[in-house]
Amino acid sequence: MSTHDATIPSSPTSKDPGTVKMHSYWLDTATPSGDYTQTPLPKEVDVAVVGAGFTGLSTAYHAAKAGKSVAVLETNTVNWGASGRNGGMATTGLAIGFRTAIKRYGEQRAIGYFREYNAAIDLIEDLVREHDLDVDYARTGKMNLAWKPSHLEGLKQTAEALHRLVDQPVRIVERDDIRSEIGSDVYHGAMVDPLGAGMHVGKFGHALAGLAVDEGATIHEHAEVVGLERKGSTTVHDIQTSRGTLRAGSVVVGTSGYTGKPFGWQQRRIIPVGSFIVVTEPLPQEVVDELLPNRRMASDTKNFIYYFRITPDNRLLFGGRARFALSDPSQDRESGEILKKAMHRIFPQVRQARIDYMWGGLVDISMDQMVHAGERNGVFYSTNYSGHGVQMANYMGKVMADVVAGETHRNIWRDLKHPWIPGYFGKPWLHLRAGGAYYALQDRLS
Ligand SMILES: Cc1cc2nc3c(=O)[nH]c(=O)nc-3n(C[C@H](O)[C@H](O)[C@H](O)COP(=O)(O)OP(=O)(O)OC[C@H]3O[C@@H](n4cnc5c(N)ncnc54)[C@H](O)[C@@H]3O)c2cc1C
């Protein structure tokens, strides 16, 4: 079979929806480092971390390594949130793009913000090397695909700015050459950045939990934080959880798109938006070699973005916003069906491939789509990764461990204004509809 003919042969189960698992492929193919549902709650710790995603687990690991007593409090289980549900793409660059960052913040600050993402990928790589983690980490690069001809012009300008200002080794792939990067003729060119990486985020989250526990942190699953009582004007809090109360010298909130009532100030600054993923059955080698020959982490330039990659066991993972919605089993299935059609449009080669997994999760969008981290009313927090948290949440965990220890300057995002979302009190529906209509229009007009 020539590479351009590679397709999946029809299989009897290809269209059988009953075989689809409605949960994350990553969690299904990773083993937890332990069962933390019964871990006794300590009476008092130096640092209590809320949320056992990458932010919380990384904060716990680094704070415990620095000698602090640490407890991680999690409503569900380790890696249950976005950290166990994402595309597994540790990509370079800001959610808003480099040129927008320059316009908004000026060159010097934009350069600083951009470099944090490179440093965040380096941190994952260091961790993987230092502990010999089996997490399928590979720096195969990322690519941004131009949905429209005008978008390629934009990518070219971005590439020029990245070369000139940060020496980023990006390169442009013209439309004529696009088959060297992707087995699809839908896109008008691409920008490739070899510094992007991919990994198995199920294995990574569980490994991070194991590292935190090895350093002496305790993890408490099924321990929802339901209230906080600040002691005077200090950072000390009594924390009420569904498993009892404990006192912490500092509290770090890493609840991302799942931020709820006990953290009202943060909640009013995060709109949770559903992002959805479908994963095919394992594909023949010649098919994956055609779809993404260089195994890049790919995303396109639409507002209703598509992103895709090959998993470590040769499946096509295809994700996107699909539509502006939250995530629950019925939304995930509806959005999954939309994505399946989109995937077939981009890659007709996999029309016959069985879909093995379909799921969704929440990303944490703010007004400015920038990371927001710092301290408010004595509570530390790091949130708002805007769909770019695989690298940044893990990185911010290390930063927050330093911040809690008094090194506030380590937090480069500390001076960003963090306005509340007007009219938003934690009920995202209205905002989702308005936002969805706006972005759909932008995609049509751009
Ligand atoms: C479908 C999808 C695809 C994505 N793809 C990518 C990608 O390819 N690349 C990328 O960079 N980013 C991606 N992201 C974003 C990335 O996954 C997140 O930014 C990152 O995982 C956030 O990590 P976190 O630890 O801050 O939060 P989460 O992993 O969401 O963890 C928050 C945790 O807090 C817990 N919690 C909430 N409230 C409480 C409470 N009161 N008490 C105790 N626990 C509580 C929740 O149960 C949850 O487990 C994607 C996100 C989604 C949903």
The ligand as a MOL file (V3000), in Angstrom:
LIG
                    3D

  0  0  0     0  0            999 V3000
M  V30 BEGIN CTAB
M  V30 COUNTS 53 58 0 0 0
M  V30 BEGIN ATOM
M  V30 1 C -10.2490 17.8890 27.1630 0
M  V30 2 C -9.0680 18.7350 27.5760 0
M  V30 3 C -7.9420 18.7670 26.7400 0
M  V30 4 C -6.8230 19.5150 27.1210 0
M  V30 5 N -5.6860 19.4220 26.3670 0
M  V30 6 C -4.5680 20.0580 26.7610 0
M  V30 7 C -3.3450 19.8670 26.0660 0
M  V30 8 O -3.2240 19.0430 25.1470 0
M  V30 9 N -2.2700 20.6140 26.4370 0
M  V30 10 C -2.3360 21.4730 27.4930 0
M  V30 11 O -1.3330 22.1380 27.7990 0
M  V30 12 N -3.4600 21.6130 28.2420 0
M  V30 13 C -4.5720 20.9110 27.9140 0
M  V30 14 N -5.7000 21.0110 28.6730 0
M  V30 15 C -5.6600 21.8170 29.9190 0
M  V30 16 C -4.9250 21.1010 31.0530 0
M  V30 17 O -5.3430 19.7610 31.1330 0
M  V30 18 C -5.2200 21.8260 32.3780 0
M  V30 19 O -4.8460 23.1790 32.2130 0
M  V30 20 C -4.4360 21.2760 33.5510 0
M  V30 21 O -4.5260 19.8800 33.6170 0
M  V30 22 C -4.9570 21.9080 34.8550 0
M  V30 23 O -4.4030 21.2060 35.9310 0
M  V30 24 P -4.8490 21.5610 37.4040 0
M  V30 25 O -4.0750 20.6640 38.3040 0
M  V30 26 O -4.7040 23.0190 37.6410 0
M  V30 27 O -6.3990 21.2430 37.4700 0
M  V30 28 P -7.1940 19.8740 37.3330 0
M  V30 29 O -6.3650 18.8130 36.7400 0
M  V30 30 O -8.4820 20.1880 36.6760 0
M  V30 31 O -7.4570 19.4410 38.8290 0
M  V30 32 C -8.3190 20.1590 39.6810 0
M  V30 33 C -8.7760 19.2150 40.7730 0
M  V30 34 O -9.3610 19.9750 41.8240 0
M  V30 35 C -10.3340 19.1560 42.4290 0
M  V30 36 N -11.2180 20.0140 43.2440 0
M  V30 37 C -12.0390 21.0060 42.8300 0
M  V30 38 N -12.6670 21.5760 43.8820 0
M  V30 39 C -12.2410 20.9400 44.9940 0
M  V30 40 C -12.5410 21.0810 46.3760 0
M  V30 41 N -13.4080 22.0030 46.8320 0
M  V30 42 N -11.9130 20.2560 47.2560 0
M  V30 43 C -11.0150 19.3300 46.8230 0
M  V30 44 N -10.7070 19.1440 45.5130 0
M  V30 45 C -11.3130 19.9490 44.6000 0
M  V30 46 C -11.0220 18.4940 41.2560 0
M  V30 47 O -11.7010 17.3260 41.6500 0
M  V30 48 C -9.8370 18.2200 40.3230 0
M  V30 49 O -9.3510 16.8950 40.4780 0
M  V30 50 C -6.8420 20.2810 28.3350 0
M  V30 51 C -7.9670 20.2540 29.1440 0
M  V30 52 C -9.0770 19.4790 28.7880 0
M  V30 53 C -10.2650 19.4520 29.6950 0
M  V30 END ATOM
M  V30 BEGIN BOND
M  V30 1 1 1 2
M  V30 2 1 2 3
M  V30 3 2 2 52
M  V30 4 2 3 4
M  V30 5 1 4 5
M  V30 6 1 4 50
M  V30 7 2 5 6
M  V30 8 1 6 7
M  V30 9 1 6 13
M  V30 10 2 7 8
M  V30 11 1 7 9
M  V30 12 1 9 10
M  V30 13 2 10 11
M  V30 14 1 10 12
M  V30 15 2 12 13
M  V30 16 1 13 14
M  V30 17 1 14 15
M  V30 18 1 14 50
M  V30 19 1 15 16
M  V30 20 1 16 17
M  V30 21 1 16 18
M  V30 22 1 18 19
M  V30 23 1 18 20
M  V30 24 1 20 21
M  V30 25 1 20 22
M  V30 26 1 22 23
M  V30 27 1 23 24
M  V30 28 2 24 25
M  V30 29 1 24 26
M  V30 30 1 24 27
M  V30 31 1 27 28
M  V30 32 2 28 29
M  V30 33 1 28 30
M  V30 34 1 28 31
M  V30 35 1 31 32
M  V30 36 1 32 33
M  V30 37 1 33 34
M  V30 38 1 33 48
M  V30 39 1 34 35
M  V30 40 1 35 36
M  V30 41 1 35 46
M  V30 42 1 36 37
M  V30 43 1 36 45
M  V30 44 2 37 38
M  V30 45 1 38 39
M  V30 46 1 39 40
M  V30 47 2 39 45
M  V30 48 1 40 41
M  V30 49 2 40 42
M  V30 50 1 42 43
M  V30 51 2 43 44
M  V30 52 1 44 45
M  V30 53 1 46 47
M  V30 54 1 46 48
M  V30 55 1 48 49
M  V30 56 2 50 51
M  V30 57 1 51 52
M  V30 58 1 52 53
M  V30 END BOND
M  V30 END CTAB
M  END
